[in-house]
Amino acid sequence: MPRNEYLAWPGARMALTGNHRRFVSEARTATLGTIAEDGRPRLVPICFVLDRDVLFTPIDEKPKEASDPRRLARIRDIERRADVTVLVDRWDEDWDRLAWLRIDGRASLAEDPADRAPAIAALRAKYPQYAGHDLESRPLIRIAIERVRSWGDLSDRGRSRPPSAEGSGSSSSPGGSRPR
């Protein structure tokens, strides 16, 4: 699809709104989608921070398939094709609270210390688990946000409630209810 048609989908925005920023900043995880060499989507859960209109996600020290972090599939995918998508979602047993925000952007490895140092500090502030990780010597993915699209009420700040038996449907459209 030509790029200009893609930008025209209903609800697409070129920049994050205040509600988008809050929703993304409050999220603990997201899903990064890259494009594998065979054209299939490759999805991986990520930790991340938002800095203006840029997301940063580290290749941390959790166990990985490849011993060299630069040989990981997501890094190879990004080096081959920088187009990525990040999905941030909110799940709740109350399906009126469901929401998601999809970010399309261009990914690269952050090499500039002016980008890396504040991003690593923000990652450590958000995720105390990173205190013992040597993020300074590992790849850091930088995603420049180009487009966003959302669904549901992103401003809903209520806490998830425990599951209850009533009102829990199993269809993909929960009894016709949609986020407000």
TIRO-2110 file (N, C-alpha, C; in Angstrom, 1 decimal):
// TIRO-2110
0.8, -1.2, 0.0, N, 1, A
0.0, 0.0, 0.0, CA, 1, A
0.9, 1.2, 0.0, C, 1, A
0.6, 2.2, -0.8, N, 2, A
1.4, 3.4, -0.9, CA, 2, A
1.4, 4.1, 0.5, C, 2, A
2.5, 4.7, 0.9, N, 3, A
2.7, 5.3, 2.2, CA, 3, A
1.6, 6.4, 2.5, C, 3, A
1.2, 7.2, 1.5, N, 4, A
0.2, 8.2, 1.7, CA, 4, A
-1.2, 7.6, 2.0, C, 4, A
-1.5, 6.5, 1.4, N, 5, A
-2.8, 5.9, 1.7, CA, 5, A
-2.7, 5.3, 3.2, C, 5, A
-1.6, 4.8, 3.6, N, 6, A
-1.4, 4.2, 4.9, CA, 6, A
-1.6, 5.3, 6.0, C, 6, A
-1.1, 6.5, 5.7, N, 7, A
-1.3, 7.6, 6.6, CA, 7, A
-2.7, 8.0, 6.8, C, 7, A
-3.6, 7.7, 5.8, N, 8, A
-4.9, 8.2, 5.8, CA, 8, A
-5.9, 7.3, 6.5, C, 8, A
-5.5, 6.2, 7.1, N, 9, A
-6.5, 5.4, 7.8, CA, 9, A
-7.2, 6.2, 8.9, C, 9, A
-8.5, 5.9, 9.1, N, 10, A
-9.2, 6.7, 10.1, CA, 10, A
-8.6, 6.5, 11.5, C, 10, A
-8.5, 7.6, 12.2, N, 11, A
-7.9, 7.6, 13.6, CA, 11, A
-6.4, 7.7, 13.6, C, 11, A
-5.7, 7.6, 12.5, N, 12, A
-4.2, 7.7, 12.5, CA, 12, A
-3.8, 9.1, 12.9, C, 12, A
-2.8, 9.2, 13.6, N, 13, A
-2.2, 10.5, 14.0, CA, 13, A
-0.7, 10.4, 13.8, C, 13, A
-0.1, 11.6, 13.5, N, 14, A
1.3, 11.7, 13.3, CA, 14, A
2.1, 11.8, 14.6, C, 14, A
1.4, 12.3, 15.7, N, 15, A
2.1, 12.6, 16.9, CA, 15, A
1.3, 12.0, 18.1, C, 15, A
2.0, 11.8, 19.2, N, 16, A
1.3, 11.4, 20.4, CA, 16, A
0.6, 12.6, 21.1, C, 16, A
-0.6, 12.3, 21.5, N, 17, A
-1.4, 13.2, 22.3, CA, 17, A
-1.0, 13.1, 23.8, C, 17, A
-1.5, 13.9, 24.7, N, 18, A
-1.3, 13.8, 26.1, CA, 18, A
-1.8, 12.4, 26.6, C, 18, A
-3.0, 12.0, 26.2, N, 19, A
-3.5, 10.7, 26.6, CA, 19, A
-2.7, 9.6, 26.1, C, 19, A
-2.2, 9.7, 24.9, N, 20, A
-1.3, 8.6, 24.3, CA, 20, A
0.0, 8.5, 25.2, C, 20, A
0.6, 9.7, 25.5, N, 21, A
1.8, 9.7, 26.3, CA, 21, A
1.6, 9.0, 27.7, C, 21, A
0.5, 9.4, 28.4, N, 22, A
0.2, 8.8, 29.7, CA, 22, A
0.0, 7.3, 29.6, C, 22, A
-0.8, 6.9, 28.6, N, 23, A
-1.0, 5.4, 28.4, CA, 23, A
0.3, 4.7, 28.2, C, 23, A
1.1, 5.2, 27.3, N, 24, A
2.4, 4.5, 27.0, CA, 24, A
3.3, 4.5, 28.2, C, 24, A
3.4, 5.7, 28.8, N, 25, A
4.3, 5.8, 30.0, CA, 25, A
4.0, 5.0, 31.2, C, 25, A
2.7, 4.8, 31.4, N, 26, A
2.2, 4.0, 32.5, CA, 26, A
2.3, 2.5, 32.2, C, 26, A
2.4, 2.1, 31.0, N, 27, A
2.5, 0.6, 30.6, CA, 27, A
3.8, 0.1, 31.1, C, 27, A
3.8, -1.2, 31.5, N, 28, A
5.0, -1.8, 32.0, CA, 28, A
5.7, -2.6, 30.8, C, 28, A
4.9, -3.1, 29.9, N, 29, A
5.4, -3.9, 28.8, CA, 29, A
4.6, -3.5, 27.5, C, 29, A
5.2, -3.9, 26.4, N, 30, A
4.6, -3.8, 25.1, CA, 30, A
5.0, -4.9, 24.2, C, 30, A
4.5, -5.0, 23.0, N, 31, A
5.0, -6.0, 22.0, CA, 31, A
5.6, -5.3, 20.8, C, 31, A
6.8, -5.7, 20.5, N, 32, A
7.5, -5.1, 19.4, CA, 32, A
7.4, -6.1, 18.2, C, 32, A
6.9, -5.5, 17.1, N, 33, A
6.8, -6.3, 15.8, CA, 33, A
7.8, -5.8, 14.8, C, 33, A
8.6, -6.8, 14.4, N, 34, A
9.6, -6.5, 13.3, CA, 34, A
9.2, -7.4, 12.1, C, 34, A
9.9, -7.2, 11.0, N, 35, A
9.6, -8.0, 9.8, CA, 35, A
10.7, -9.0, 9.5, C, 35, A
10.5, -10.3, 9.6, N, 36, A
11.5, -11.3, 9.4, CA, 36, A
11.9, -11.3, 7.9, C, 36, A
13.1, -11.9, 7.6, N, 37, A
13.6, -12.0, 6.3, CA, 37, A
12.6, -12.6, 5.3, C, 37, A
11.8, -13.6, 5.8, N, 38, A
10.8, -14.2, 4.9, CA, 38, A
9.5, -13.4, 4.8, C, 38, A
9.4, -12.2, 5.4, N, 39, A
8.3, -11.3, 5.3, CA, 39, A
7.2, -11.5, 6.4, C, 39, A
7.4, -12.5, 7.2, N, 40, A
6.5, -12.8, 8.3, CA, 40, A
6.7, -11.8, 9.5, C, 40, A
5.7, -11.4, 10.2, N, 41, A
5.9, -10.6, 11.4, CA, 41, A
6.6, -11.4, 12.5, C, 41, A
7.5, -10.7, 13.2, N, 42, A
8.1, -11.3, 14.3, CA, 42, A
7.8, -10.5, 15.6, C, 42, A
7.2, -11.1, 16.6, N, 43, A
6.7, -10.4, 17.8, CA, 43, A
7.5, -10.8, 19.0, C, 43, A
7.9, -9.8, 19.8, N, 44, A
8.6, -10.1, 21.0, CA, 44, A
8.1, -9.1, 22.1, C, 44, A
7.9, -9.6, 23.3, N, 45, A
7.5, -8.6, 24.4, CA, 45, A
8.8, -7.8, 24.8, C, 45, A
8.5, -6.5, 25.1, N, 46, A
9.6, -5.6, 25.5, CA, 46, A
9.3, -4.8, 26.7, C, 46, A
10.4, -4.3, 27.4, N, 47, A
10.4, -3.3, 28.3, CA, 47, A
10.8, -2.0, 27.6, C, 47, A
10.4, -0.9, 28.0, N, 48, A
10.7, 0.3, 27.2, CA, 48, A
10.5, 1.6, 28.0, C, 48, A
11.0, 2.7, 27.5, N, 49, A
10.7, 4.0, 28.0, CA, 49, A
10.4, 4.9, 26.8, C, 49, A
9.6, 6.0, 27.1, N, 50, A
9.2, 7.0, 26.1, CA, 50, A
10.0, 8.3, 26.4, C, 50, A
10.6, 8.8, 25.4, N, 51, A
11.3, 10.1, 25.5, CA, 51, A
10.8, 11.0, 24.4, C, 51, A
9.9, 11.9, 24.6, N, 52, A
9.3, 12.8, 23.6, CA, 52, A
8.6, 11.8, 22.6, C, 52, A
9.0, 11.8, 21.3, N, 53, A
8.4, 10.9, 20.3, CA, 53, A
9.3, 9.8, 19.9, C, 53, A
10.1, 9.3, 20.9, N, 54, A
11.0, 8.2, 20.7, CA, 54, A
10.8, 7.2, 21.8, C, 54, A
10.7, 5.9, 21.4, N, 55, A
10.7, 4.8, 22.4, CA, 55, A
12.1, 4.2, 22.4, C, 55, A
12.6, 3.8, 23.6, N, 56, A
13.8, 3.1, 23.7, CA, 56, A
13.6, 1.7, 24.3, C, 56, A
14.1, 0.7, 23.8, N, 57, A
14.0, -0.7, 24.4, CA, 57, A
15.4, -1.3, 24.4, C, 57, A
15.8, -1.9, 25.5, N, 58, A
17.2, -2.4, 25.6, CA, 58, A
17.2, -3.9, 25.1, C, 58, A
18.4, -4.3, 24.7, N, 59, A
18.6, -5.8, 24.6, CA, 59, A
19.3, -6.1, 26.0, C, 59, A
18.6, -6.5, 26.9, N, 60, A
19.1, -6.6, 28.3, CA, 60, A
19.8, -8.0, 28.5, C, 60, A
20.1, -8.3, 29.7, N, 61, A
20.9, -9.5, 30.0, CA, 61, A
20.0, -10.7, 30.4, C, 61, A
18.7, -10.6, 30.2, N, 62, A
17.9, -11.8, 30.4, CA, 62, A
18.3, -12.8, 29.4, C, 62, A
18.1, -14.1, 29.6, N, 63, A
18.6, -15.2, 28.7, CA, 63, A
18.0, -15.0, 27.3, C, 63, A
18.9, -15.1, 26.3, N, 64, A
18.5, -14.9, 24.9, CA, 64, A
18.9, -16.2, 24.1, C, 64, A
18.3, -16.3, 22.9, N, 65, A
18.6, -17.4, 22.0, CA, 65, A
20.1, -17.3, 21.5, C, 65, A
20.5, -16.1, 21.2, N, 66, A
21.9, -15.9, 20.7, CA, 66, A
22.8, -15.3, 21.8, C, 66, A
24.0, -15.8, 21.9, N, 67, A
24.9, -15.3, 22.9, CA, 67, A
25.4, -13.9, 22.6, C, 67, A
25.5, -13.5, 21.3, N, 68, A
25.9, -12.2, 20.9, CA, 68, A
24.6, -11.4, 20.7, C, 68, A
24.3, -10.4, 21.5, N, 69, A
23.0, -9.7, 21.4, CA, 69, A
22.8, -9.1, 20.0, C, 69, A
23.9, -8.7, 19.3, N, 70, A
23.7, -8.1, 18.0, CA, 70, A
23.3, -9.2, 16.9, C, 70, A
23.3, -10.4, 17.3, N, 71, A
22.8, -11.5, 16.4, CA, 71, A
21.4, -11.9, 16.6, C, 71, A
20.7, -11.3, 17.5, N, 72, A
19.3, -11.6, 17.8, CA, 72, A
18.5, -11.2, 16.6, C, 72, A
17.4, -12.0, 16.4, N, 73, A
16.6, -11.9, 15.2, CA, 73, A
16.0, -10.5, 15.1, C, 73, A
15.6, -9.9, 16.2, N, 74, A
15.0, -8.5, 16.1, CA, 74, A
16.0, -7.5, 15.6, C, 74, A
17.3, -7.6, 16.0, N, 75, A
18.3, -6.7, 15.6, CA, 75, A
18.6, -6.9, 14.1, C, 75, A
18.7, -8.2, 13.7, N, 76, A
18.9, -8.4, 12.2, CA, 76, A
17.7, -7.9, 11.4, C, 76, A
16.5, -8.1, 11.9, N, 77, A
15.3, -7.6, 11.2, CA, 77, A
15.4, -6.0, 11.1, C, 77, A
15.7, -5.3, 12.1, N, 78, A
15.8, -3.9, 12.1, CA, 78, A
16.9, -3.4, 11.2, C, 78, A
18.0, -4.1, 11.2, N, 79, A
19.1, -3.7, 10.3, CA, 79, A
18.7, -3.9, 8.8, C, 79, A
17.9, -4.9, 8.6, N, 80, A
17.5, -5.1, 7.2, CA, 80, A
16.3, -4.2, 6.8, C, 80, A
15.4, -4.0, 7.7, N, 81, A
14.2, -3.1, 7.4, CA, 81, A
13.8, -2.4, 8.7, C, 81, A
13.9, -1.1, 8.7, N, 82, A
13.7, -0.4, 10.0, CA, 82, A
12.2, -0.2, 10.4, C, 82, A
11.3, -0.5, 9.5, N, 83, A
9.9, -0.4, 9.9, CA, 83, A
9.5, -1.4, 11.0, C, 83, A
8.9, -0.8, 12.1, N, 84, A
8.5, -1.6, 13.2, CA, 84, A
7.1, -1.1, 13.7, C, 84, A
6.5, -2.0, 14.5, N, 85, A
5.3, -1.6, 15.1, CA, 85, A
5.4, -2.0, 16.6, C, 85, A
4.9, -1.2, 17.5, N, 86, A
4.8, -1.5, 18.9, CA, 86, A
3.4, -1.4, 19.3, C, 86, A
2.9, -2.4, 20.0, N, 87, A
1.6, -2.5, 20.5, CA, 87, A
1.6, -2.4, 22.0, C, 87, A
0.9, -1.4, 22.6, N, 88, A
0.8, -1.3, 24.0, CA, 88, A
-0.7, -1.5, 24.3, C, 88, A
-1.0, -2.4, 25.1, N, 89, A
-2.4, -2.7, 25.4, CA, 89, A
-2.8, -2.8, 26.9, C, 89, A
-4.0, -2.6, 27.2, N, 90, A
-4.5, -2.8, 28.5, CA, 90, A
-5.6, -3.8, 28.5, C, 90, A
-5.4, -4.9, 29.3, N, 91, A
-6.4, -6.0, 29.4, CA, 91, A
-7.1, -5.8, 30.7, C, 91, A
-8.3, -6.1, 30.8, N, 92, A
-9.1, -6.1, 32.0, CA, 92, A
-10.3, -7.1, 31.8, C, 92, A
-10.6, -7.7, 32.9, N, 93, A
-11.8, -8.6, 32.9, CA, 93, A
-13.1, -7.9, 32.6, C, 93, A
-13.1, -6.6, 32.9, N, 94, A
-14.2, -5.7, 32.5, CA, 94, A
-13.9, -5.2, 31.1, C, 94, A
-14.5, -5.8, 30.1, N, 95, A
-14.1, -5.5, 28.7, CA, 95, A
-14.5, -4.1, 28.3, C, 95, A
-15.2, -3.3, 29.1, N, 96, A
-15.4, -1.9, 28.8, CA, 96, A
-14.1, -1.1, 29.0, C, 96, A
-13.1, -1.7, 29.7, N, 97, A
-11.9, -1.0, 30.0, CA, 97, A
-10.7, -1.4, 29.0, C, 97, A
-11.0, -2.3, 28.1, N, 98, A
-10.0, -2.7, 27.1, CA, 98, A
-9.5, -1.5, 26.3, C, 98, A
-8.2, -1.4, 26.0, N, 99, A
-7.7, -0.3, 25.2, CA, 99, A
-6.4, -0.8, 24.6, C, 99, A
-6.0, -0.2, 23.5, N, 100, A
-4.7, -0.4, 22.9, CA, 100, A
-4.2, 0.8, 22.1, C, 100, A
-2.9, 0.9, 22.0, N, 101, A
-2.3, 2.0, 21.2, CA, 101, A
-1.2, 1.3, 20.3, C, 101, A
-1.3, 1.5, 19.0, N, 102, A
-0.3, 1.0, 18.1, CA, 102, A
0.5, 2.1, 17.6, C, 102, A
1.8, 1.9, 17.7, N, 103, A
2.8, 2.8, 17.2, CA, 103, A
3.6, 2.2, 16.0, C, 103, A
3.6, 3.0, 14.9, N, 104, A
4.4, 2.6, 13.8, CA, 104, A
5.6, 3.5, 13.8, C, 104, A
6.8, 3.0, 13.6, N, 105, A
8.0, 3.8, 13.6, CA, 105, A
9.1, 3.2, 12.8, C, 105, A
10.3, 3.9, 12.9, N, 106, A
11.5, 3.5, 12.3, CA, 106, A
12.5, 3.2, 13.4, C, 106, A
13.0, 2.0, 13.4, N, 107, A
13.9, 1.6, 14.4, CA, 107, A
15.4, 1.6, 14.0, C, 107, A
16.3, 1.9, 14.9, N, 108, A
17.7, 1.9, 14.7, CA, 108, A
18.4, 1.5, 16.0, C, 108, A
19.6, 1.2, 15.9, N, 109, A
20.4, 1.0, 17.2, CA, 109, A
20.9, 2.4, 17.6, C, 109, A
20.6, 2.7, 18.9, N, 110, A
21.1, 4.0, 19.4, CA, 110, A
22.6, 3.9, 19.7, C, 110, A
23.3, 4.7, 19.0, N, 111, A
24.8, 4.7, 19.2, CA, 111, A
25.2, 6.0, 19.9, C, 111, A
24.5, 7.1, 19.8, N, 112, A
24.8, 8.4, 20.3, CA, 112, A
24.7, 8.4, 21.8, C, 112, A
25.8, 8.7, 22.6, N, 113, A
25.7, 8.7, 24.0, CA, 113, A
24.7, 9.7, 24.5, C, 113, A
24.4, 10.8, 23.8, N, 114, A
23.4, 11.8, 24.2, CA, 114, A
22.0, 11.2, 24.2, C, 114, A
21.8, 10.1, 23.4, N, 115, A
20.5, 9.4, 23.4, CA, 115, A
20.6, 8.3, 24.5, C, 115, A
21.7, 7.6, 24.5, N, 116, A
21.8, 6.4, 25.3, CA, 116, A
21.8, 6.7, 26.8, C, 116, A
22.5, 7.6, 27.3, N, 117, A
22.7, 7.9, 28.7, CA, 117, A
21.3, 8.2, 29.4, C, 117, A
20.5, 9.2, 28.9, N, 118, A
19.2, 9.4, 29.5, CA, 118, A
18.3, 8.3, 29.3, C, 118, A
18.3, 7.6, 28.2, N, 119, A
17.4, 6.4, 28.0, CA, 119, A
17.7, 5.3, 29.0, C, 119, A
19.0, 5.0, 29.2, N, 120, A
19.3, 4.0, 30.2, CA, 120, A
19.0, 4.4, 31.6, C, 120, A
19.2, 5.7, 31.9, N, 121, A
18.8, 6.1, 33.3, CA, 121, A
17.3, 6.0, 33.5, C, 121, A
16.5, 6.3, 32.4, N, 122, A
15.0, 6.2, 32.5, CA, 122, A
14.6, 4.8, 32.6, C, 122, A
15.3, 3.9, 31.9, N, 123, A
15.0, 2.4, 32.0, CA, 123, A
15.2, 1.9, 33.4, C, 123, A
16.3, 2.3, 34.0, N, 124, A
16.6, 1.9, 35.4, CA, 124, A
15.6, 2.5, 36.4, C, 124, A
15.2, 3.7, 36.1, N, 125, A
14.2, 4.3, 37.0, CA, 125, A
12.8, 3.6, 36.9, C, 125, A
12.5, 3.2, 35.7, N, 126, A
11.2, 2.5, 35.5, CA, 126, A
11.2, 1.0, 35.9, C, 126, A
12.4, 0.4, 35.7, N, 127, A
12.5, -1.1, 36.0, CA, 127, A
13.7, -1.3, 36.9, C, 127, A
13.5, -1.4, 38.2, N, 128, A
14.6, -1.6, 39.2, CA, 128, A
15.4, -2.8, 38.8, C, 128, A
14.8, -3.8, 38.1, N, 129, A
15.6, -5.0, 37.8, CA, 129, A
16.8, -4.7, 36.9, C, 129, A
16.8, -3.6, 36.3, N, 130, A
18.0, -3.2, 35.4, CA, 130, A
19.1, -2.6, 36.2, C, 130, A
19.0, -2.5, 37.5, N, 131, A
20.1, -1.9, 38.3, CA, 131, A
21.4, -2.7, 38.1, C, 131, A
21.3, -4.0, 38.0, N, 132, A
22.4, -4.9, 37.9, CA, 132, A
22.8, -5.3, 36.5, C, 132, A
22.1, -4.7, 35.5, N, 133, A
22.3, -5.1, 34.1, CA, 133, A
23.3, -4.1, 33.5, C, 133, A
24.3, -4.5, 32.7, N, 134, A
25.2, -3.7, 32.0, CA, 134, A
24.6, -3.2, 30.7, C, 134, A
23.6, -2.3, 30.8, N, 135, A
23.0, -1.8, 29.6, CA, 135, A
23.9, -0.9, 28.8, C, 135, A
24.9, -0.3, 29.4, N, 136, A
25.8, 0.6, 28.6, CA, 136, A
26.5, -0.1, 27.5, C, 136, A
26.8, -1.4, 27.7, N, 137, A
27.6, -2.1, 26.7, CA, 137, A
26.7, -3.0, 25.7, C, 137, A
25.4, -2.9, 25.9, N, 138, A
24.5, -3.7, 25.1, CA, 138, A
23.7, -2.8, 24.1, C, 138, A
23.2, -3.5, 23.0, N, 139, A
22.4, -2.7, 22.1, CA, 139, A
21.2, -2.1, 22.7, C, 139, A
20.8, -0.9, 22.2, N, 140, A
19.6, -0.2, 22.7, CA, 140, A
18.9, 0.2, 21.4, C, 140, A
17.7, -0.2, 21.3, N, 141, A
16.9, 0.1, 20.1, CA, 141, A
16.2, 1.4, 20.3, C, 141, A
16.3, 2.2, 19.3, N, 142, A
15.6, 3.6, 19.3, CA, 142, A
14.5, 3.5, 18.2, C, 142, A
13.3, 3.8, 18.6, N, 143, A
12.2, 3.8, 17.7, CA, 143, A
11.6, 5.2, 17.6, C, 143, A
11.8, 5.8, 16.4, N, 144, A
11.3, 7.2, 16.1, CA, 144, A
9.8, 7.0, 15.7, C, 144, A
8.9, 7.5, 16.5, N, 145, A
7.5, 7.3, 16.2, CA, 145, A
7.0, 8.2, 15.0, C, 145, A
6.4, 7.5, 14.1, N, 146, A
5.9, 8.1, 12.9, CA, 146, A
4.4, 8.3, 12.9, C, 146, A
3.7, 7.2, 13.3, N, 147, A
2.2, 7.2, 13.3, CA, 147, A
1.7, 6.5, 14.6, C, 147, A
0.5, 6.9, 15.1, N, 148, A
-0.1, 6.2, 16.2, CA, 148, A
-1.6, 6.0, 15.8, C, 148, A
-2.1, 4.9, 16.4, N, 149, A
-3.5, 4.7, 16.3, CA, 149, A
-4.0, 4.0, 17.6, C, 149, A
-5.1, 4.3, 18.1, N, 150, A
-5.6, 3.8, 19.3, CA, 150, A
-7.0, 3.3, 19.3, C, 150, A
-7.4, 2.5, 20.2, N, 151, A
-8.8, 2.1, 20.4, CA, 151, A
-9.1, 2.0, 21.8, C, 151, A
-10.3, 2.4, 22.2, N, 152, A
-10.7, 2.4, 23.6, CA, 152, A
-10.3, 3.7, 24.3, C, 152, A
-10.8, 3.7, 25.6, N, 153, A
-10.6, 4.9, 26.4, CA, 153, A
-9.2, 4.8, 27.1, C, 153, A
-8.2, 5.5, 26.5, N, 154, A
-6.9, 5.4, 27.0, CA, 154, A
-6.7, 6.1, 28.4, C, 154, A
-7.7, 7.0, 28.7, N, 155, A
-7.6, 7.8, 29.9, CA, 155, A
-8.1, 7.1, 31.1, C, 155, A
-8.7, 5.9, 30.9, N, 156, A
-9.2, 5.2, 32.0, CA, 156, A
-8.1, 4.8, 33.0, C, 156, A
-8.0, 5.3, 34.1, N, 157, A
-6.9, 5.1, 35.1, CA, 157, A
-7.3, 4.1, 36.2, C, 157, A
-8.5, 3.5, 36.1, N, 158, A
-9.0, 2.6, 37.2, CA, 158, A
-8.1, 1.4, 37.2, C, 158, A
-8.1, 0.7, 38.3, N, 159, A
-7.3, -0.5, 38.5, CA, 159, A
-8.1, -1.7, 38.0, C, 159, A
-7.3, -2.7, 37.5, N, 160, A
-8.0, -3.9, 37.1, CA, 160, A
-8.6, -4.5, 38.3, C, 160, A
-9.8, -5.1, 38.0, N, 161, A
-10.5, -5.8, 39.1, CA, 161, A
-10.3, -7.3, 38.9, C, 161, A
-10.4, -8.0, 40.0, N, 162, A
-10.2, -9.5, 39.9, CA, 162, A
-11.3, -10.1, 39.0, C, 162, A
-11.1, -11.2, 38.3, N, 163, A
-12.1, -11.8, 37.4, CA, 163, A
-13.3, -12.2, 38.2, C, 163, A
-14.5, -12.0, 37.6, N, 164, A
-15.7, -12.5, 38.2, CA, 164, A
-16.4, -13.3, 37.2, C, 164, A
-17.3, -14.2, 37.6, N, 165, A
-18.0, -15.1, 36.7, CA, 165, A
-19.0, -14.3, 35.9, C, 165, A
-19.6, -13.3, 36.4, N, 166, A
-20.6, -12.6, 35.6, CA, 166, A
-20.0, -11.7, 34.6, C, 166, A
-20.7, -11.7, 33.4, N, 167, A
-20.3, -10.8, 32.4, CA, 167, A
-19.0, -11.2, 31.6, C, 167, A
-18.5, -12.4, 31.9, N, 168, A
-17.3, -12.8, 31.1, CA, 168, A
-17.6, -13.6, 29.9, C, 168, A
-17.7, -12.9, 28.8, N, 169, A
-18.0, -13.6, 27.5, CA, 169, A
-16.7, -14.2, 27.0, C, 169, A
-16.9, -15.1, 26.0, N, 170, A
-15.7, -15.7, 25.4, CA, 170, A
-15.6, -15.4, 23.9, C, 170, A
-16.5, -14.5, 23.4, N, 171, A
-16.4, -14.2, 22.0, CA, 171, A
-15.4, -13.1, 21.8, C, 171, A
-14.9, -12.8, 20.6, N, 172, A
-14.0, -11.7, 20.4, CA, 172, A
-14.7, -10.4, 20.5, C, 172, A
-16.0, -10.3, 20.5, N, 173, A
-16.7, -9.1, 20.7, CA, 173, A
-17.5, -9.2, 21.9, C, 173, A
-17.1, -8.7, 23.1, N, 174, A
-17.7, -8.9, 24.4, CA, 174, A
-19.1, -8.4, 24.5, C, 174, A
-20.1, -9.2, 24.1, N, 175, A
-21.5, -8.8, 24.2, CA, 175, A
-21.8, -7.5, 23.6, C, 175, A
-21.1, -7.1, 22.6, N, 176, A
-21.4, -5.8, 21.9, CA, 176, A
-20.9, -4.6, 22.7, C, 176, A
-20.3, -4.8, 23.9, N, 177, A
-19.8, -3.7, 24.6, CA, 177, A
-18.5, -3.2, 24.0, C, 177, A
-18.2, -1.9, 24.0, N, 178, A
-17.0, -1.4, 23.5, CA, 178, A
-16.5, -0.4, 24.5, C, 178, A
-15.2, -0.2, 24.6, N, 179, A
-14.7, 0.9, 25.5, CA, 179, A
-15.4, 2.2, 25.2, C, 179, A
-15.6, 3.0, 26.2, N, 180, A
-16.3, 4.3, 26.1, CA, 180, A
-15.3, 5.3, 25.8, C, 180, A
END
